[in-house]
């Protein structure tokens, strides 16, 4: 089923009640947001104390500085996270930031699997957020290296640029799974068909599954 058949969430408050709205689990007890409700609430509290503006983008809470996206909150099967758009520019002295995937060049995550971790890392989390704010104030840019290993189809590349949470999910896939999806998309001759294939497989990608996985 295409993600266009789901009603993507447009409210931060509603996100915490019903999820992002990207899949049929939205509004049910199986929604991943409910699995990490306590942890997400704690992370949100810390973020709001930094002065970033909160809004809903791509169905999830997004935090910006003067209109420039700095980070987003997300919930996955095995963890919830803060994802920094320019995380690769952060110093990360404690080495607790992780790449969403092997090929990630900009985004970095703070993965949380237990509320106790937040208490332990609270000062480091806050410091990373303030550093990300300073990176944005300074106008720093991530210098992207062109990948020679995998040339993504144009429609997929555009979708990744338009939707950071989808980009994080795609980059978290193994290189083999990324390649499998890209081959499947590229086999369609028409752009409209490639777009349709991308939409229909987005939920599997968010779940970390490969094209052939059920």
Backbone as JSON Lines, residues from 0, in Angstrom:
{"i":0,"aa":"X","n":[0.84,-1.2,0.0],"ca":[0.0,0.0,0.0],"c":[0.87,1.24,0.0]}
{"i":1,"aa":"X","n":[0.52,2.23,-0.79],"ca":[1.29,3.46,-0.87],"c":[1.13,4.29,0.39]}
{"i":2,"aa":"X","n":[2.22,5.0,0.76],"ca":[2.14,5.87,1.92],"c":[1.16,7.0,1.68]}
{"i":3,"aa":"X","n":[0.8,7.25,0.4],"ca":[-0.15,8.3,0.11],"c":[-1.54,7.95,0.61]}
{"i":4,"aa":"X","n":[-1.76,6.66,0.94],"ca":[-3.05,6.24,1.47],"c":[-3.16,6.49,2.97]}
{"i":5,"aa":"X","n":[-2.06,6.89,3.59],"ca":[-2.07,7.2,5.0],"c":[-2.1,8.71,5.17]}
{"i":6,"aa":"X","n":[-2.64,9.17,6.28],"ca":[-2.71,10.6,6.54],"c":[-1.54,10.98,7.44]}
{"i":7,"aa":"X","n":[-0.53,11.62,6.83],"ca":[0.65,11.99,7.59],"c":[0.31,13.03,8.65]}
{"i":8,"aa":"X","n":[0.85,12.84,9.82],"ca":[0.61,13.74,10.93],"c":[1.14,15.14,10.63]}
{"i":9,"aa":"X","n":[0.43,16.16,11.08],"ca":[0.86,17.54,10.86],"c":[0.97,18.33,12.17]}
{"i":10,"aa":"X","n":[0.86,17.63,13.31],"ca":[0.9,18.3,14.61],"c":[1.87,17.59,15.54]}
{"i":11,"aa":"X","n":[2.71,18.37,16.23],"ca":[3.65,17.78,17.18],"c":[2.89,17.07,18.3]}
{"i":12,"aa":"X","n":[1.89,17.73,18.84],"ca":[1.13,17.13,19.93],"c":[0.47,15.82,19.49]}
{"i":13,"aa":"X","n":[-0.05,15.81,18.27],"ca":[-0.71,14.62,17.76],"c":[0.3,13.5,17.51]}
{"i":14,"aa":"X","n":[1.55,13.87,17.2],"ca":[2.6,12.87,17.01],"c":[2.75,12.0,18.26]}
{"i":15,"aa":"X","n":[2.73,12.64,19.42],"ca":[2.91,11.9,20.66],"c":[1.66,11.09,21.03]}
{"i":16,"aa":"X","n":[0.54,11.42,20.41],"ca":[-0.69,10.68,20.67],"c":[-0.91,9.54,19.68]}
{"i":17,"aa":"X","n":[-0.6,9.8,18.4],"ca":[-0.94,8.83,17.37],"c":[0.21,8.44,16.45]}
{"i":18,"aa":"X","n":[1.37,9.08,16.6],"ca":[2.5,8.73,15.74],"c":[2.59,9.62,14.52]}
{"i":19,"aa":"X","n":[3.47,9.24,13.59],"ca":[3.75,10.09,12.43],"c":[2.71,9.96,11.33]}
{"i":20,"aa":"X","n":[1.94,8.89,11.35],"ca":[0.91,8.7,10.33],"c":[1.41,8.14,9.02]}
{"i":21,"aa":"X","n":[2.63,7.61,9.01],"ca":[3.2,7.08,7.78],"c":[2.75,5.66,7.46]}
{"i":22,"aa":"X","n":[2.23,4.97,8.46],"ca":[1.91,3.56,8.25],"c":[0.6,3.21,8.96]}
{"i":23,"aa":"X","n":[0.07,2.01,8.73],"ca":[-1.2,1.63,9.34],"c":[-1.15,1.46,10.85]}
{"i":24,"aa":"X","n":[0.05,1.51,11.44],"ca":[0.17,1.38,12.89],"c":[-0.16,2.68,13.61]}
{"i":25,"aa":"X","n":[-0.22,3.78,12.86],"ca":[-0.53,5.08,13.47],"c":[-1.86,5.05,14.2]}
{"i":26,"aa":"X","n":[-1.87,5.57,15.43],"ca":[-3.09,5.6,16.21],"c":[-3.4,4.31,16.93]}
{"i":27,"aa":"X","n":[-2.53,3.29,16.77],"ca":[-2.74,2.01,17.45],"c":[-1.69,1.84,18.55]}
{"i":28,"aa":"X","n":[-1.91,0.85,19.4],"ca":[-0.96,0.59,20.49],"c":[0.37,0.05,19.96]}
{"i":29,"aa":"X","n":[0.4,-0.4,18.71],"ca":[1.62,-0.95,18.13],"c":[2.52,0.12,17.53]}
{"i":30,"aa":"X","n":[2.05,1.35,17.48],"ca":[2.86,2.44,16.92],"c":[4.15,2.57,17.73]}
{"i":31,"aa":"X","n":[5.27,2.72,17.03],"ca":[6.58,2.79,17.69],"c":[6.71,3.99,18.61]}
{"i":32,"aa":"X","n":[5.96,5.05,18.33],"ca":[6.0,6.22,19.2],"c":[5.54,5.85,20.61]}
{"i":33,"aa":"X","n":[4.55,4.98,20.71],"ca":[4.05,4.57,22.02],"c":[5.08,3.71,22.76]}
{"i":34,"aa":"X","n":[5.89,2.98,22.02],"ca":[6.92,2.15,22.65],"c":[7.97,2.99,23.35]}
{"i":35,"aa":"X","n":[8.16,4.23,22.86],"ca":[9.2,5.1,23.4],"c":[8.62,6.41,23.92]}
{"i":36,"aa":"X","n":[7.36,6.38,24.35],"ca":[6.67,7.6,24.77],"c":[7.41,8.35,25.88]}
{"i":37,"aa":"X","n":[7.85,7.63,26.9],"ca":[8.53,8.26,28.03],"c":[9.87,8.87,27.6]}
{"i":38,"aa":"X","n":[10.63,8.1,26.82],"ca":[11.93,8.58,26.37],"c":[11.8,9.79,25.44]}
{"i":39,"aa":"X","n":[10.84,9.73,24.53],"ca":[10.63,10.85,23.61],"c":[10.22,12.12,24.36]}
{"i":40,"aa":"X","n":[9.38,11.95,25.38],"ca":[8.94,13.1,26.17],"c":[10.12,13.74,26.9]}
{"i":41,"aa":"X","n":[11.01,12.91,27.43],"ca":[12.19,13.44,28.12],"c":[13.12,14.17,27.16]}
{"i":42,"aa":"X","n":[13.33,13.59,25.99],"ca":[14.19,14.23,24.99],"c":[13.58,15.55,24.53]}
{"i":43,"aa":"X","n":[12.28,15.55,24.33],"ca":[11.6,16.77,23.91],"c":[11.78,17.88,24.94]}
{"i":44,"aa":"X","n":[11.68,17.54,26.21],"ca":[11.83,18.52,27.28],"c":[13.22,19.16,27.23]}
{"i":45,"aa":"X","n":[14.23,18.34,27.02],"ca":[15.6,18.85,26.94],"c":[15.75,19.78,25.73]}
{"i":46,"aa":"X","n":[15.22,19.36,24.6],"ca":[15.34,20.15,23.37],"c":[14.67,21.51,23.51]}
{"i":47,"aa":"X","n":[13.47,21.52,24.08],"ca":[12.72,22.77,24.21],"c":[13.43,23.77,25.13]}
{"i":48,"aa":"X","n":[14.27,23.27,26.01],"ca":[15.01,24.16,26.92],"c":[16.15,24.89,26.21]}
{"i":49,"aa":"X","n":[16.45,24.5,24.97],"ca":[17.56,25.11,24.24],"c":[17.13,26.31,23.4]}
{"i":50,"aa":"X","n":[15.83,26.54,23.29],"ca":[15.35,27.68,22.54],"c":[15.06,27.42,21.07]}
{"i":51,"aa":"X","n":[15.23,26.2,20.61],"ca":[14.9,25.88,19.22],"c":[13.39,25.95,19.01]}
{"i":52,"aa":"X","n":[13.0,26.3,17.78],"ca":[11.57,26.37,17.45],"c":[11.07,24.98,17.07]}
{"i":53,"aa":"X","n":[9.95,24.6,17.66],"ca":[9.38,23.28,17.43],"c":[8.25,23.35,16.4]}
{"i":54,"aa":"X","n":[8.3,22.45,15.43],"ca":[7.22,22.33,14.46],"c":[7.19,20.89,13.96]}
{"i":55,"aa":"X","n":[6.14,20.57,13.24],"ca":[6.0,19.21,12.71],"c":[6.36,19.21,11.23]}
{"i":56,"aa":"X","n":[7.34,18.38,10.86],"ca":[7.73,18.22,9.46],"c":[7.9,16.73,9.18]}
{"i":57,"aa":"X","n":[7.43,16.32,8.01],"ca":[7.53,14.91,7.61],"c":[6.86,13.98,8.63]}
{"i":58,"aa":"X","n":[5.89,14.53,9.37],"ca":[5.14,13.73,10.33],"c":[5.77,13.62,11.7]}
{"i":59,"aa":"X","n":[6.97,14.2,11.9],"ca":[7.68,14.06,13.17],"c":[8.07,15.43,13.73]}
{"i":60,"aa":"X","n":[8.39,15.51,15.03],"ca":[8.82,16.78,15.62],"c":[10.17,17.21,15.04]}
{"i":61,"aa":"X","n":[10.21,18.43,14.53],"ca":[11.43,18.98,13.95],"c":[11.76,20.28,14.69]}
{"i":62,"aa":"X","n":[13.05,20.51,14.92],"ca":[13.47,21.67,15.7],"c":[14.44,22.51,14.87]}
{"i":63,"aa":"X","n":[14.12,23.8,14.77],"ca":[14.85,24.67,13.85],"c":[15.35,25.94,14.53]}
{"i":64,"aa":"X","n":[16.32,26.57,13.87],"ca":[16.86,27.85,14.31],"c":[16.66,28.84,13.16]}
{"i":65,"aa":"X","n":[15.78,29.81,13.38],"ca":[15.49,30.81,12.35],"c":[15.13,30.16,11.01]}
{"i":66,"aa":"X","n":[14.34,29.1,11.08],"ca":[13.88,28.43,9.88],"c":[14.78,27.35,9.34]}
{"i":67,"aa":"X","n":[15.99,27.22,9.88],"ca":[16.93,26.2,9.42],"c":[16.81,24.96,10.3]}
{"i":68,"aa":"X","n":[16.57,23.8,9.71],"ca":[16.4,22.57,10.47],"c":[17.7,22.18,11.17]}
{"i":69,"aa":"X","n":[17.59,21.88,12.46],"ca":[18.75,21.49,13.25],"c":[18.69,20.01,13.63]}
{"i":70,"aa":"X","n":[17.5,19.55,14.08],"ca":[17.38,18.15,14.49],"c":[15.92,17.71,14.45]}
{"i":71,"aa":"X","n":[15.73,16.4,14.47],"ca":[14.39,15.83,14.53],"c":[14.37,14.72,15.57]}
{"i":72,"aa":"X","n":[13.18,14.45,16.09],"ca":[12.94,13.32,16.98],"c":[12.3,12.2,16.18]}
{"i":73,"aa":"X","n":[12.73,10.97,16.42],"ca":[12.16,9.84,15.69],"c":[12.07,8.61,16.59]}
{"i":74,"aa":"X","n":[11.14,7.73,16.24],"ca":[10.98,6.47,16.96],"c":[11.13,5.31,15.99]}
{"i":75,"aa":"X","n":[11.97,4.36,16.34],"ca":[12.18,3.17,15.52],"c":[11.87,1.93,16.36]}
{"i":76,"aa":"X","n":[12.02,0.78,15.75],"ca":[11.67,-0.46,16.44],"c":[12.53,-0.69,17.68]}
{"i":77,"aa":"X","n":[13.84,-0.5,17.55],"ca":[14.76,-0.84,18.64],"c":[15.29,0.35,19.42]}
{"i":78,"aa":"X","n":[14.91,1.55,19.02],"ca":[15.39,2.73,19.73],"c":[14.6,3.96,19.28]}
{"i":79,"aa":"X","n":[14.71,5.03,20.06],"ca":[14.25,6.34,19.61],"c":[15.49,7.21,19.5]}
{"i":80,"aa":"X","n":[15.38,8.34,18.83],"ca":[16.61,9.09,18.59],"c":[16.4,10.58,18.38]}
{"i":81,"aa":"X","n":[17.49,11.31,18.6],"ca":[17.64,12.67,18.12],"c":[18.55,12.57,16.91]}
{"i":82,"aa":"X","n":[18.12,13.12,15.79],"ca":[18.93,13.09,14.58],"c":[19.34,14.51,14.22]}
{"i":83,"aa":"X","n":[20.66,14.75,14.18],"ca":[21.19,16.06,13.83],"c":[21.42,16.13,12.33]}
{"i":84,"aa":"X","n":[20.88,17.16,11.69],"ca":[21.02,17.3,10.25],"c":[22.48,17.47,9.83]}
{"i":85,"aa":"X","n":[23.26,18.19,10.64],"ca":[24.67,18.41,10.34],"c":[25.54,17.77,11.42]}
{"i":86,"aa":"X","n":[25.14,16.6,11.86],"ca":[25.82,15.94,12.96],"c":[27.28,15.63,12.72]}
{"i":87,"aa":"X","n":[27.67,15.46,11.46],"ca":[29.07,15.15,11.16],"c":[30.0,16.31,11.49]}
{"i":88,"aa":"X","n":[29.44,17.5,11.68],"ca":[30.24,18.68,12.02],"c":[30.42,18.85,13.53]}
{"i":89,"aa":"X","n":[29.74,18.02,14.31],"ca":[29.85,18.12,15.76],"c":[31.12,17.42,16.25]}
{"i":90,"aa":"X","n":[31.7,17.94,17.32],"ca":[32.97,17.4,17.83],"c":[32.8,16.0,18.42]}
{"i":91,"aa":"X","n":[31.72,15.79,19.16],"ca":[31.41,14.48,19.75],"c":[32.58,13.91,20.55]}
{"i":92,"aa":"X","n":[33.05,14.6,21.58],"ca":[34.2,14.12,22.36],"c":[33.93,12.8,23.09]}
{"i":93,"aa":"X","n":[32.67,12.53,23.43],"ca":[32.34,11.29,24.13],"c":[32.08,10.12,23.16]}
{"i":94,"aa":"X","n":[32.08,10.43,21.86],"ca":[31.89,9.4,20.82],"c":[30.58,8.63,21.01]}
{"i":95,"aa":"X","n":[29.51,9.36,21.26],"ca":[28.22,8.69,21.42],"c":[27.26,8.98,20.28]}
{"i":96,"aa":"X","n":[27.71,9.74,19.29],"ca":[26.91,9.95,18.09],"c":[27.18,8.82,17.1]}
{"i":97,"aa":"X","n":[26.14,8.39,16.41],"ca":[26.3,7.29,15.46],"c":[25.76,7.69,14.09]}
{"i":98,"aa":"X","n":[26.27,7.04,13.06],"ca":[25.76,7.25,11.71],"c":[24.47,6.45,11.53]}
{"i":99,"aa":"X","n":[23.49,7.01,10.83],"ca":[22.29,6.21,10.52],"c":[22.63,5.0,9.68]}
{"i":100,"aa":"X","n":[23.64,5.13,8.82],"ca":[24.08,4.04,7.96],"c":[25.52,4.26,7.54]}
{"i":101,"aa":"X","n":[26.12,3.25,6.93],"ca":[27.53,3.33,6.56],"c":[27.83,4.48,5.62]}
{"i":102,"aa":"X","n":[26.87,4.83,4.77],"ca":[27.1,5.86,3.77],"c":[26.64,7.26,4.19]}
{"i":103,"aa":"X","n":[26.21,7.4,5.44],"ca":[25.73,8.7,5.92],"c":[26.88,9.69,5.99]}
{"i":104,"aa":"X","n":[26.7,10.85,5.38],"ca":[27.75,11.86,5.38],"c":[27.45,13.03,6.3]}
{"i":105,"aa":"X","n":[26.18,13.32,6.54],"ca":[25.83,14.5,7.33],"c":[25.15,14.14,8.65]}
{"i":106,"aa":"X","n":[24.1,13.36,8.6],"ca":[23.3,13.08,9.8],"c":[24.06,12.24,10.82]}
{"i":107,"aa":"X","n":[23.79,12.53,12.09],"ca":[24.3,11.73,13.19],"c":[23.18,11.58,14.22]}
{"i":108,"aa":"X","n":[23.13,10.42,14.86],"ca":[22.06,10.12,15.8],"c":[22.57,10.0,17.23]}
{"i":109,"aa":"X","n":[21.7,10.37,18.16],"ca":[21.85,9.96,19.55],"c":[20.77,8.91,19.74]}
{"i":110,"aa":"X","n":[21.18,7.66,19.85],"ca":[20.22,6.56,20.01],"c":[19.94,6.31,21.49]}
{"i":111,"aa":"X","n":[18.67,6.19,21.81],"ca":[18.25,5.94,23.18],"c":[17.44,4.64,23.23]}
{"i":112,"aa":"X","n":[17.82,3.75,24.12],"ca":[17.1,2.49,24.27],"c":[16.49,2.32,25.66]}
{"i":113,"aa":"X","n":[16.73,3.31,26.53],"ca":[16.19,3.22,27.89],"c":[16.18,4.62,28.5]}
{"i":114,"aa":"X","n":[15.15,4.93,29.27],"ca":[15.02,6.25,29.88],"c":[16.21,6.57,30.79]}
{"i":115,"aa":"X","n":[16.8,5.54,31.38],"ca":[17.95,5.77,32.26],"c":[19.14,6.34,31.5]}
{"i":116,"aa":"X","n":[19.23,6.0,30.22],"ca":[20.32,6.54,29.4],"c":[20.23,8.06,29.3]}
{"i":117,"aa":"X","n":[19.0,8.56,29.24],"ca":[18.81,10.0,29.1],"c":[19.32,10.72,30.34]}
{"i":118,"aa":"X","n":[19.02,10.17,31.51],"ca":[19.5,10.77,32.75],"c":[21.03,10.78,32.8]}
{"i":119,"aa":"X","n":[21.62,9.71,32.31],"ca":[23.08,9.58,32.32],"c":[23.73,10.52,31.3]}
{"i":120,"aa":"X","n":[23.07,10.7,30.16],"ca":[23.66,11.47,29.06],"c":[23.09,12.88,28.93]}
{"i":121,"aa":"X","n":[22.24,13.28,29.86],"ca":[21.51,14.54,29.69],"c":[22.42,15.73,29.38]}
{"i":122,"aa":"X","n":[23.48,15.89,30.13],"ca":[24.37,17.03,29.9],"c":[25.07,16.93,28.55]}
{"i":123,"aa":"X","n":[25.43,15.72,28.14],"ca":[26.07,15.53,26.84],"c":[25.07,15.79,25.71]}
{"i":124,"aa":"X","n":[23.82,15.37,25.91],"ca":[22.78,15.62,24.91],"c":[22.57,17.12,24.75]}
{"i":125,"aa":"X","n":[22.46,17.8,25.88],"ca":[22.24,19.25,25.85],"c":[23.44,19.96,25.18]}
{"i":126,"aa":"X","n":[24.64,19.53,25.52],"ca":[25.84,20.14,24.94],"c":[25.88,19.94,23.42]}
{"i":127,"aa":"X","n":[25.47,18.76,22.97],"ca":[25.46,18.48,21.53],"c":[24.45,19.36,20.81]}
{"i":128,"aa":"X","n":[23.3,19.57,21.44],"ca":[22.28,20.42,20.83],"c":[22.78,21.86,20.72]}
{"i":129,"aa":"X","n":[23.39,22.37,21.79],"ca":[23.91,23.73,21.74],"c":[25.04,23.86,20.71]}
{"i":130,"aa":"X","n":[25.84,22.81,20.57],"ca":[26.9,22.84,19.56],"c":[26.28,22.87,18.16]}
{"i":131,"aa":"X","n":[25.22,22.09,17.96],"ca":[24.53,22.08,16.67],"c":[23.94,23.45,16.35]}
{"i":132,"aa":"X","n":[23.47,24.13,17.39],"ca":[22.94,25.49,17.21],"c":[24.06,26.43,16.76]}
{"i":133,"aa":"X","n":[25.23,26.31,17.37],"ca":[26.36,27.15,17.01],"c":[26.83,26.86,15.58]}
{"i":134,"aa":"X","n":[26.77,25.6,15.18],"ca":[27.13,25.22,13.81],"c":[26.21,25.93,12.83]}
{"i":135,"aa":"X","n":[24.92,25.97,13.17],"ca":[23.94,26.62,12.29],"c":[24.14,28.12,12.27]}
{"i":136,"aa":"X","n":[24.4,28.71,13.44],"ca":[24.63,30.16,13.51],"c":[25.85,30.56,12.67]}
{"i":137,"aa":"X","n":[26.85,29.69,12.65],"ca":[28.08,29.98,11.91],"c":[27.93,29.75,10.41]}
{"i":138,"aa":"X","n":[26.8,29.16,10.02],"ca":[26.56,28.91,8.61],"c":[27.42,27.82,8.01]}
{"i":139,"aa":"X","n":[27.88,26.89,8.85],"ca":[28.76,25.82,8.36],"c":[27.98,24.84,7.49]}
{"i":140,"aa":"X","n":[28.65,24.31,6.49],"ca":[28.04,23.37,5.56],"c":[28.8,22.04,5.56]}
{"i":141,"aa":"X","n":[28.07,20.97,5.35],"ca":[28.69,19.65,5.21],"c":[29.18,19.51,3.78]}
{"i":142,"aa":"X","n":[30.43,19.13,3.62],"ca":[30.98,18.89,2.29],"c":[30.73,17.43,1.92]}
{"i":143,"aa":"X","n":[29.84,17.23,0.98],"ca":[29.47,15.88,0.6],"c":[30.44,15.31,-0.43]}
{"i":144,"aa":"X","n":[30.82,14.07,-0.2],"ca":[31.67,13.36,-1.15],"c":[30.77,12.55,-2.07]}
{"i":145,"aa":"X","n":[31.05,12.62,-3.34],"ca":[30.24,11.88,-4.31],"c":[30.55,10.4,-4.2]}
{"i":146,"aa":"X","n":[29.51,9.62,-4.0],"ca":[29.69,8.18,-3.88],"c":[29.85,7.54,-5.25]}
{"i":147,"aa":"X","n":[30.86,6.7,-5.37],"ca":[31.08,5.99,-6.63],"c":[30.54,4.57,-6.55]}
{"i":148,"aa":"X","n":[30.08,4.18,-5.37],"ca":[29.62,2.82,-5.18],"c":[28.17,2.63,-5.61]}
{"i":149,"aa":"X","n":[27.33,3.63,-5.38],"ca":[25.91,3.47,-5.65],"c":[25.34,4.78,-6.19]}
{"i":150,"aa":"X","n":[24.92,4.77,-7.44],"ca":[24.31,5.94,-8.04],"c":[22.8,5.78,-7.96]}
{"i":151,"aa":"X","n":[22.18,6.55,-7.09],"ca":[20.75,6.43,-6.85],"c":[19.94,7.01,-8.0]}
{"i":152,"aa":"X","n":[18.79,6.4,-8.25],"ca":[17.9,6.95,-9.27],"c":[17.44,8.33,-8.83]}
{"i":153,"aa":"X","n":[17.16,9.18,-9.78],"ca":[16.86,10.59,-9.49],"c":[15.67,10.74,-8.55]}
{"i":154,"aa":"X","n":[14.63,9.94,-8.75],"ca":[13.43,10.07,-7.92],"c":[13.7,9.69,-6.47]}
{"i":155,"aa":"X","n":[14.55,8.69,-6.27],"ca":[14.9,8.29,-4.91],"c":[15.76,9.37,-4.25]}
{"i":156,"aa":"X","n":[16.71,9.89,-5.0],"ca":[17.57,10.95,-4.47],"c":[16.74,12.16,-4.05]}
{"i":157,"aa":"X","n":[15.75,12.51,-4.86],"ca":[14.89,13.65,-4.55],"c":[14.07,13.39,-3.28]}
{"i":158,"aa":"X","n":[13.57,12.15,-3.15],"ca":[12.78,11.8,-1.97],"c":[13.64,11.87,-0.72]}
{"i":159,"aa":"X","n":[14.88,11.44,-0.81],"ca":[15.79,11.48,0.34],"c":[16.09,12.93,0.74]}
{"i":160,"aa":"X","n":[16.21,13.8,-0.25],"ca":[16.48,15.21,0.03],"c":[15.27,15.89,0.64]}
{"i":161,"aa":"X","n":[14.07,15.47,0.22],"ca":[12.84,16.11,0.69],"c":[12.41,15.62,2.07]}
{"i":162,"aa":"X","n":[12.84,14.42,2.45],"ca":[12.34,13.8,3.67],"c":[13.5,13.26,4.51]}
{"i":163,"aa":"X","n":[14.02,14.06,5.45],"ca":[15.18,13.64,6.25],"c":[14.95,12.36,7.05]}
{"i":164,"aa":"X","n":[13.75,12.16,7.55],"ca":[13.5,10.95,8.33],"c":[13.55,9.71,7.44]}
{"i":165,"aa":"X","n":[13.07,9.84,6.21],"ca":[13.17,8.74,5.26],"c":[14.63,8.51,4.87]}
{"i":166,"aa":"X","n":[15.37,9.6,4.72],"ca":[16.79,9.49,4.39],"c":[17.54,8.74,5.49]}
{"i":167,"aa":"X","n":[17.22,9.06,6.75],"ca":[17.88,8.38,7.87],"c":[17.56,6.9,7.86]}
{"i":168,"aa":"X","n":[16.31,6.56,7.55],"ca":[15.91,5.15,7.51],"c":[16.6,4.42,6.36]}
{"i":169,"aa":"X","n":[16.69,5.07,5.2],"ca":[17.32,4.43,4.05],"c":[18.82,4.23,4.29]}
{"i":170,"aa":"X","n":[19.45,5.23,4.88],"ca":[20.89,5.14,5.13],"c":[21.21,4.13,6.22]}
{"i":171,"aa":"X","n":[20.22,3.81,7.05],"ca":[20.42,2.82,8.11],"c":[20.39,1.39,7.56]}
{"i":172,"aa":"X","n":[19.91,1.23,6.33],"ca":[19.89,-0.09,5.71],"c":[21.32,-0.54,5.38]}
{"i":173,"aa":"X","n":[21.51,-1.82,5.28],"ca":[22.81,-2.33,4.84],"c":[23.03,-1.92,3.39]}
{"i":174,"aa":"X","n":[24.29,-1.79,2.95],"ca":[24.55,-1.44,1.55],"c":[23.86,-2.36,0.56]}
{"i":175,"aa":"X","n":[23.78,-3.64,0.91],"ca":[23.11,-4.59,0.02],"c":[21.63,-4.3,-0.14]}
{"i":176,"aa":"X","n":[20.98,-3.94,0.95],"ca":[19.55,-3.61,0.89],"c":[19.33,-2.3,0.14]}
{"i":177,"aa":"X","n":[20.2,-1.33,0.36],"ca":[20.1,-0.08,-0.39],"c":[20.21,-0.35,-1.89]}
{"i":178,"aa":"X","n":[21.18,-1.17,-2.24],"ca":[21.41,-1.49,-3.65],"c":[20.21,-2.23,-4.24]}
{"i":179,"aa":"X","n":[19.63,-3.14,-3.45],"ca":[18.48,-3.9,-3.91],"c":[17.29,-3.0,-4.23]}
{"i":180,"aa":"X","n":[17.02,-2.06,-3.35],"ca":[15.92,-1.12,-3.6],"c":[16.22,-0.26,-4.83]}
{"i":181,"aa":"X","n":[17.45,0.22,-4.92],"ca":[17.8,1.1,-6.03],"c":[17.66,0.38,-7.37]}
{"i":182,"aa":"X","n":[18.05,-0.89,-7.41],"ca":[17.9,-1.67,-8.64],"c":[16.42,-1.83,-8.98]}
{"i":183,"aa":"X","n":[15.61,-2.14,-7.97],"ca":[14.17,-2.31,-8.18],"c":[13.55,-1.03,-8.72]}
{"i":184,"aa":"X","n":[13.91,0.11,-8.14],"ca":[13.35,1.38,-8.6],"c":[13.81,1.69,-10.03]}
{"i":185,"aa":"X","n":[15.08,1.42,-10.31],"ca":[15.65,1.79,-11.61],"c":[15.11,0.95,-12.75]}
{"i":186,"aa":"X","n":[14.53,-0.21,-12.44],"ca":[14.01,-1.08,-13.49],"c":[12.74,-0.53,-14.14]}
{"i":187,"aa":"X","n":[12.09,0.41,-13.46],"ca":[10.89,1.03,-14.02],"c":[11.3,2.04,-15.09]}
{"i":188,"aa":"X","n":[10.66,2.01,-16.24],"ca":[11.04,2.88,-17.35],"c":[10.52,4.3,-17.18]}
{"i":189,"aa":"X","n":[9.36,4.45,-16.55],"ca":[8.77,5.77,-16.41],"c":[9.0,6.34,-15.01]}
{"i":190,"aa":"X","n":[9.18,7.65,-14.94],"ca":[9.42,8.31,-13.66],"c":[8.25,8.11,-12.7]}
{"i":191,"aa":"X","n":[7.03,8.17,-13.22],"ca":[5.85,8.01,-12.37],"c":[5.83,6.63,-11.72]}
{"i":192,"aa":"X","n":[6.29,5.62,-12.46],"ca":[6.34,4.27,-11.91],"c":[7.42,4.15,-10.85]}
{"i":193,"aa":"X","n":[8.54,4.81,-11.07],"ca":[9.62,4.78,-10.07],"c":[9.15,5.45,-8.78]}
{"i":194,"aa":"X","n":[8.45,6.57,-8.92],"ca":[7.92,7.27,-7.74],"c":[6.93,6.38,-7.0]}
{"i":195,"aa":"X","n":[6.07,5.71,-7.74],"ca":[5.08,4.82,-7.14],"c":[5.75,3.69,-6.38]}
{"i":196,"aa":"X","n":[6.8,3.13,-6.96],"ca":[7.52,2.03,-6.3],"c":[8.18,2.51,-5.01]}
{"i":197,"aa":"X","n":[8.71,3.71,-5.04],"ca":[9.34,4.27,-3.84],"c":[8.3,4.43,-2.73]}
{"i":198,"aa":"X","n":[7.15,5.01,-3.08],"ca":[6.1,5.23,-2.08],"c":[5.6,3.91,-1.48]}
{"i":199,"aa":"X","n":[5.47,2.9,-2.33],"ca":[4.93,1.63,-1.86],"c":[5.91,0.85,-0.98]}
{"i":200,"aa":"X","n":[7.19,1.18,-1.06],"ca":[8.18,0.45,-0.26],"c":[8.7,1.25,0.93]}
{"i":201,"aa":"X","n":[8.22,2.47,1.09],"ca":[8.73,3.32,2.17],"c":[8.55,2.69,3.55]}
{"i":202,"aa":"X","n":[7.39,2.08,3.78],"ca":[7.15,1.5,5.1],"c":[8.14,0.39,5.41]}
{"i":203,"aa":"X","n":[8.47,-0.45,4.41],"ca":[9.45,-1.51,4.62],"c":[10.81,-0.92,4.95]}
{"i":204,"aa":"X","n":[11.14,0.19,4.3],"ca":[12.42,0.84,4.56],"c":[12.45,1.4,5.97]}
{"i":205,"aa":"X","n":[11.34,2.0,6.41],"ca":[11.27,2.52,7.78],"c":[11.4,1.38,8.79]}
{"i":206,"aa":"X","n":[10.98,0.19,8.42],"ca":[11.07,-0.96,9.32],"c":[12.43,-1.65,9.22]}
{"i":207,"aa":"X","n":[13.31,-1.13,8.36],"ca":[14.65,-1.7,8.24],"c":[14.71,-2.97,7.41]}
{"i":208,"aa":"X","n":[13.67,-3.22,6.62],"ca":[13.61,-4.44,5.83],"c":[14.17,-4.24,4.43]}
{"i":209,"aa":"X","n":[14.66,-5.32,3.84],"ca":[15.11,-5.3,2.47],"c":[13.96,-5.52,1.52]}
{"i":210,"aa":"X","n":[14.2,-5.33,0.23],"ca":[13.15,-5.47,-0.78],"c":[12.53,-6.86,-0.76]}
{"i":211,"aa":"X","n":[13.33,-7.89,-0.52],"ca":[12.82,-9.26,-0.55],"c":[12.33,-9.75,0.81]}
{"i":212,"aa":"X","n":[12.46,-8.92,1.84],"ca":[12.0,-9.32,3.17],"c":[10.49,-9.17,3.28]}
{"i":213,"aa":"X","n":[9.9,-10.01,4.1],"ca":[8.46,-9.93,4.34],"c":[8.19,-9.37,5.73]}
